[in-house]
Amino acid sequence: MARTVFITGAYGALGAWVARACLERGDHVVVLRRDEVPASALVLDGIQDRCTVVHGDLLTAGLLERVLAEHEVDTVFHLAAHSVVGTAQRSPLSAFETNVRGTWLVMEACRLLEIPRVVIASSIKAYGTNGSRAFREDDALHGRQVYEVSKAAADSIARSYWDGYGVRVAAARLANVYGGGDLNRSRLVPDVLAAVLADRPPVIRSDGSPQRDFLYVEDAAAAYLAIADALDRDDDTACGAAFNAGGEPHSVNEIVDTILRLAGVDLQPEILGTPLPEGTSDRLSLDSSRLRDLTGWRPEIGLEEGLRRTLRWYRTHPLALDLSYTRTHGRSLQVGRDQAQEGDRRRAPRQAVHEARASDHGRGEGGRRRP
């Protein structure tokens, strides 16, 4: 049966693919747009034209209740987030406003309107950066940095609405999501692709050996839909629960070498050899067995095929990684708003930069400055 789905963060890489997946199964999709994001996959791939677009800010009082009521929404995917780790660390108030307050506003609206399915975006970052084995959902959330803490808080706040109010909600804790439409050049895959497409050597800041869990964006979108479907179970197993969704750990060197080979270029990466921050494990991954056992979900796209599809997407949409285009045309790519919230609003400059607040972007997970 078709659903009416509301997606925050639909203009980010993951949000756009969640919207596409919902449309492909026949759902009516409503998306929230704060600013124009011309390089978003939602725009470039024509997905926006098939959605109902609501203009507004997630933090505007009364907006969410109006949208949920007027569009008769029955499923919410909350992916809007301040998701660039470096920017969150520099602008903590903005990060907490968007990631924490934004989440409780969504949850309050869903409680008041009795929305039957709510999935919120958490992250592998909520566990922190020190893991001796693959993280499981019952592991403690040990986030220490601003972004990590904000995701851990949002995760806990959202899930408390099941125990406290009976809202059928679950949290999706995803690994490092990659794929077409990621505009965040502080992440490994888009940064390497930008270098390759510009015919210059990619830069590896670490020695290339750290391993991270990488998940292709279509598999990530499928995980969100599987979690939403699980909320309909009569046994309430999924309600108030968190679900890991990861792929397979791959080293930075493996990612870079695979991209260079698929692109067919003869470039040698520049390896800086910068050590990882103290307390950061050289291998971080997720145990996804809970989601697999409950829903049957598992990643279907391997690393090579996923990177091949990603490379194809950026070659089809070369402007997506063109920062001069993004800065000129993308009014959402700015940090002036963040600065204004932390200083004198009359004096804080509004300036366009690539690492923007991602209330409209929902760029997925793993926004830390790449190894």
MOTANOR-V17860 format. One record per residue. RES is the residue in one small letter. OMEGA is omega in whole degrees, -180 to 180 (NA if undefined). Layout:
<<RES & OMEGA> <RES & OMEGA>>
//
This chain:
<<m & -179> <a & 179> <r & 170> <t & -170> <v & 174> <f & -178> <i & 168> <t & -178> <g & -176> <a & -180> <y & 172> <g & -176> <a & -178> <l & -179> <g & 179> <a & -179> <w & 173> <v & 178> <a & 179> <r & -178> <a & 179> <c & 179> <l & -178> <e & 177> <r & 173> <g & 180> <d & 169> <h & -173> <v & 175> <v & -179> <v & 179> <l & 178> <r & 175> <r & -177> <d & 175> <e & 178> <v & -171> <p & -179> <a & 179> <s & 176> <a & 179> <l & 180> <v & -174> <l & -179> <d & 177> <g & -179> <i & -179> <q & -178> <d & -179> <r & -178> <c & 167> <t & -175> <v & 176> <v & -180> <h & 179> <g & -179> <d & 179> <l & -173> <l & 180> <t & -177> <a & 174> <g & -176> <l & -175> <l & 178> <e & 180> <r & -178> <v & -178> <l & -178> <a & -174> <e & -178> <h & 177> <e & -178> <v & 175> <d & 179> <t & 179> <v & 169> <f & -178> <h & -179> <l & -179> <a & -178> <a & 168> <h & -164> <s & 177> <v & -171> <v & -178> <g & 179> <t & 178> <a & -180> <q & 179> <r & -177> <s & -174> <p & -178> <l & 179> <s & 180> <a & -180> <f & 177> <e & -176> <t & -172> <n & -176> <v & 179> <r & 178> <g & -180> <t & -179> <w & 174> <l & 176> <v & -178> <m & 178> <e & 178> <a & 179> <c & 177> <r & -177> <l & -178> <l & 178> <e & 179> <i & -173> <p & -180> <r & 178> <v & 175> <v & -179> <i & -178> <a & 169> <s & -175> <s & 170> <i & -179> <k & -180> <a & 179> <y & -173> <g & -173> <t & -180> <n & -179> <g & -180> <s & 178> <r & 178> <a & -179> <f & 173> <r & -174> <e & 180> <d & 174> <d & 178> <a & 177> <l & -173> <h & 178> <g & -180> <r & 180> <q & -173> <v & -178> <y & -179> <e & -179> <v & -179> <s & 179> <k & 178> <a & 180> <a & 180> <a & 178> <d & -177> <s & 180> <i & -178> <a & -176> <r & 178> <s & -179> <y & 173> <w & -180> <d & -175> <g & -171> <y & 178> <g & 176> <v & -177> <r & -173> <v & 175> <a & 180> <a & 177> <a & 178> <r & -174> <l & 176> <a & 179> <n & -177> <v & 177> <y & 179> <g & -179> <g & 177> <g & 178> <d & -178> <l & -174> <n & -177> <r & 174> <s & 177> <r & -170> <l & -171> <v & 180> <p & 180> <d & 179> <v & 179> <l & 178> <a & 178> <a & -178> <v & -179> <l & 175> <a & 178> <d & 174> <r & -176> <p & 174> <p & -179> <v & 176> <i & -174> <r & 177> <s & 174> <d & 177> <g & -175> <s & -178> <p & 180> <q & 178> <r & 180> <d & -179> <f & -177> <l & 180> <y & -169> <v & 178> <e & 174> <d & 178> <a & 178> <a & 178> <a & 178> <a & 178> <y & -180> <l & 179> <a & 179> <i & 179> <a & 179> <d & -179> <a & 179> <l & 178> <d & -177> <r & -180> <d & -177> <d & 177> <d & -177> <t & -175> <a & -174> <c & -179> <g & -176> <a & 171> <a & -180> <f & 172> <n & 172> <a & -178> <g & 177> <g & 178> <e & 178> <p & 176> <h & 179> <s & 176> <v & 180> <n & -179> <e & 179> <i & -177> <v & -179> <d & -180> <t & 179> <i & -180> <l & -180> <r & -180> <l & -180> <a & 179> <g & -179> <v & 179> <d & -180> <l & 177> <q & -179> <p & 174> <e & -176> <i & -177> <l & 178> <g & 179> <t & -180> <p & 174> <l & 176> <p & -179> <e & 179> <g & 179> <t & -179> <s & 179> <d & 177> <r & 179> <l & -178> <s & -178> <l & 170> <d & -175> <s & -173> <s & 180> <r & 180> <l & 180> <r & -177> <d & -176> <l & -171> <t & -175> <g & -180> <w & 170> <r & 179> <p & 180> <e & -176> <i & 178> <g & -175> <l & -175> <e & 179> <e & 179> <g & 178> <l & 177> <r & 179> <r & -180> <t & 178> <l & 179> <r & -179> <w & -178> <y & 175> <r & 177> <t & -177> <h & -174> <p & -179> <l & -177> <a & -180> <l & 178> <d & -174> <l & -180> <s & 177> <y & -177> <t & -179> <r & -177> <t & -172> <h & -174> <g & -178> <r & 180> <s & -175> <l & -176> <q & 175> <v & 180> <g & 180> <r & 178> <d & -178> <q & -179> <a & -180> <q & -176> <e & -179> <g & 178> <d & -175> <r & -179> <r & -177> <r & -176> <a & 180> <p & 173> <r & -175> <q & -178> <a & 176> <v & -176> <h & -178> <e & -173> <a & 168> <r & -170> <a & 178> <s & 179> <d & -170> <h & -180> <g & -165> <r & 179> <g & -168> <e & 174> <g & -178> <g & 179> <r & 176> <r & -169> <r & 179> <p & NA>>
//
